[in-house]
Amino acid sequence: MTFNHQNTSAIGIGTWHLGEGNQTKTESEMQAIKYGLDRGINLIDTAEMYGDGLSETLIGKVIKNYQRDNFQLVSKFYPFHATPKLIEQSLKNSLKRLQTDYLDLYLLHWRGNTPLTETVSGLEKMVQAGLIKNWGVSNFDLDDLKELSATKDGSHCRINEDLYNIASRGIEYSILPWQKEHGMSFVGYSPFGSDGGQFLKIKPIIQQMAKDKGITPYQLLLAWVIRNHDLLSIPKTASVEHMQSNIKAVDVQFTTDELQLLDQSYPKPTSETTLETI
Ligand SMILES: NC(=O)c1ccc[n+]([C@@H]2O[C@H](COP(=O)([O-])OP(=O)(O)OC[C@H]3O[C@@H](n4cnc5c(N)ncnc54)[C@H](OP(=O)(O)O)[C@@H]3O)[C@@H](O)[C@H]2O)c1
């Protein structure tokens, strides 16, 4: 089946840095993922890079107790593993750690030196072998997407995963519209500005509006990212409490006035900007 974010839950589960702590922390992280899966979140995002495989290993321990076709699994390979031979090797290693026999989506984590034609041909082979259902890319700017779509089978790319939160809105200008036009789903990462909110300044307007709406600033940030129901956001949390809070955020709505107020503090892009990445 072709991947489409409309068929997934409104948020997925981000997993960067999971599985890197002690046993107590790891147990809490596994509980958080279980909590999400048990309440209908049906996509998990990981990468061979995360903790050098530790994130995938932790996910594998959780998902072996779940029916595999009830959720979608996304992983990513390094740009220096983007040749057909190394893609196959990386993929098989990821599948082993994840204790599964296929991925729903396999993404080039960011662009490197391998020609896109080679990478696409390697990914298509993995689709034919039944090891992945679909493939995509991450951290691709508009020029990269256009170049990709012009390569043989490049139009089979199902998703592009880029940074997207209230303080990093560049993708709204042309990447998101281009992806919509080309039927490519958009996945936005780091809705809270990454671990500890290090890449997102929570301004007083967010504190005030969240208070007025009876929600937390983090719930407001997440609800804002998915406000138009046109993309998937993949927040990461290591705790059940935060997972619960993030799931509740899906139901938060904004009035036009509220959105305009937020635009004043976090303006929409008005021209093409270089893609921001973390
Ligand atoms: N493709 C790429 O290049 C790329 C790059 C970056 C990220 N990603 C993906 O996107 C996912 C999300 O991005 P991210 O991990 O950078 O950061 P993020 O989701 O923006 O933020 C995670 C931080 O927010 C905190 N948090 C989560 N829910 C919260 C809540 N309800 N209340 C208060 N704090 C909360 C987390 O703390 P706790 O853990 O304590 O809850 C953690 O410190 C990643 O895990 C990864 O899967 C992809």
Ligand as a Chemical Component Dictionary entry (heavy atoms), coordinates in Angstrom:
data_LIG
# 
_chem_comp.id                   LIG 
_chem_comp.type                 NON-POLYMER 
_chem_comp.pdbx_formal_charge   0 
_chem_comp.three_letter_code    LIG 
# 
loop_
_chem_comp_atom.comp_id 
_chem_comp_atom.atom_id 
_chem_comp_atom.alt_atom_id 
_chem_comp_atom.type_symbol 
_chem_comp_atom.charge 
_chem_comp_atom.model_Cartn_x 
_chem_comp_atom.model_Cartn_y 
_chem_comp_atom.model_Cartn_z 
_chem_comp_atom.pdbx_ordinal 
LIG N1  N1  N 0  14.933 13.493 10.231 1  
LIG C1  C1  C 0  15.708 14.185 11.028 2  
LIG O1  O1  O 0  16.793 14.659 10.649 3  
LIG C2  C2  C 0  15.254 14.437 12.437 4  
LIG C3  C3  C 0  15.900 15.413 13.222 5  
LIG C4  C4  C 0  15.426 15.612 14.519 6  
LIG C5  C5  C 0  14.377 14.847 15.008 7  
LIG N2  N2  N 1  13.797 13.885 14.239 8  
LIG C6  C6  C 0  12.690 13.046 14.725 9  
LIG O2  O2  O 0  11.714 13.880 15.328 10 
LIG C7  C7  C 0  11.504 13.483 16.668 11 
LIG C8  C8  C 0  11.127 14.673 17.537 12 
LIG O3  O3  O 0  12.123 15.656 17.552 13 
LIG P1  P1  P 0  13.160 15.855 18.755 14 
LIG O4  O4  O 0  13.422 14.577 19.434 15 
LIG O5  O5  O -1 14.310 16.582 18.154 16 
LIG O6  O6  O 0  12.471 16.833 19.766 17 
LIG P2  P2  P 0  11.008 17.357 20.158 18 
LIG O7  O7  O 0  10.003 16.290 19.959 19 
LIG O8  O8  O 0  10.834 18.669 19.506 20 
LIG O9  O9  O 0  11.230 17.646 21.703 21 
LIG C9  C9  C 0  11.536 16.654 22.626 22 
LIG C10 C10 C 0  11.631 17.345 23.987 23 
LIG O10 O10 O 0  10.333 17.766 24.385 24 
LIG C11 C11 C 0  10.031 17.229 25.665 25 
LIG N3  N3  N 0  8.603  16.935 25.720 26 
LIG C12 C12 C 0  7.895  16.061 24.961 27 
LIG N4  N4  N 0  6.593  16.102 25.252 28 
LIG C13 C13 C 0  6.463  17.012 26.241 29 
LIG C14 C14 C 0  5.354  17.494 26.976 30 
LIG N5  N5  N 0  4.100  17.074 26.729 31 
LIG N6  N6  N 0  5.568  18.424 27.954 32 
LIG C15 C15 C 0  6.828  18.871 28.202 33 
LIG N7  N7  N 0  7.923  18.449 27.529 34 
LIG C16 C16 C 0  7.738  17.535 26.553 35 
LIG C17 C17 C 0  10.878 15.986 25.775 36 
LIG O11 O11 O 0  11.115 15.685 27.128 37 
LIG P3  P3  P 0  10.702 14.244 27.722 38 
LIG O12 O12 O 0  11.396 13.231 26.857 39 
LIG O13 O13 O 0  11.191 14.314 29.102 40 
LIG O14 O14 O 0  9.212  14.169 27.607 41 
LIG C18 C18 C 0  12.155 16.430 25.065 42 
LIG O15 O15 O 0  12.980 17.199 25.920 43 
LIG C19 C19 C 0  12.844 12.825 17.037 44 
LIG O16 O16 O 0  12.764 12.079 18.234 45 
LIG C20 C20 C 0  13.118 12.037 15.802 46 
LIG O17 O17 O 0  12.335 10.863 15.757 47 
LIG C21 C21 C 0  14.194 13.693 12.939 48 
# 
loop_
_chem_comp_bond.comp_id 
_chem_comp_bond.atom_id_1 
_chem_comp_bond.atom_id_2 
_chem_comp_bond.value_order 
_chem_comp_bond.pdbx_ordinal 
LIG N1  C1  SING 1  
LIG C1  O1  DOUB 2  
LIG C1  C2  SING 3  
LIG C2  C3  SING 4  
LIG C2  C21 DOUB 5  
LIG C3  C4  DOUB 6  
LIG C4  C5  SING 7  
LIG C5  N2  DOUB 8  
LIG N2  C6  SING 9  
LIG N2  C21 SING 10 
LIG C6  O2  SING 11 
LIG C6  C20 SING 12 
LIG O2  C7  SING 13 
LIG C7  C8  SING 14 
LIG C7  C19 SING 15 
LIG C8  O3  SING 16 
LIG O3  P1  SING 17 
LIG P1  O4  DOUB 18 
LIG P1  O5  SING 19 
LIG P1  O6  SING 20 
LIG O6  P2  SING 21 
LIG P2  O7  DOUB 22 
LIG P2  O8  SING 23 
LIG P2  O9  SING 24 
LIG O9  C9  SING 25 
LIG C9  C10 SING 26 
LIG C10 O10 SING 27 
LIG C10 C18 SING 28 
LIG O10 C11 SING 29 
LIG C11 N3  SING 30 
LIG C11 C17 SING 31 
LIG N3  C12 SING 32 
LIG N3  C16 SING 33 
LIG C12 N4  DOUB 34 
LIG N4  C13 SING 35 
LIG C13 C14 SING 36 
LIG C13 C16 DOUB 37 
LIG C14 N5  SING 38 
LIG C14 N6  DOUB 39 
LIG N6  C15 SING 40 
LIG C15 N7  DOUB 41 
LIG N7  C16 SING 42 
LIG C17 O11 SING 43 
LIG C17 C18 SING 44 
LIG O11 P3  SING 45 
LIG P3  O12 DOUB 46 
LIG P3  O13 SING 47 
LIG P3  O14 SING 48 
LIG C18 O15 SING 49 
LIG C19 O16 SING 50 
LIG C19 C20 SING 51 
LIG C20 O17 SING 52 
# 
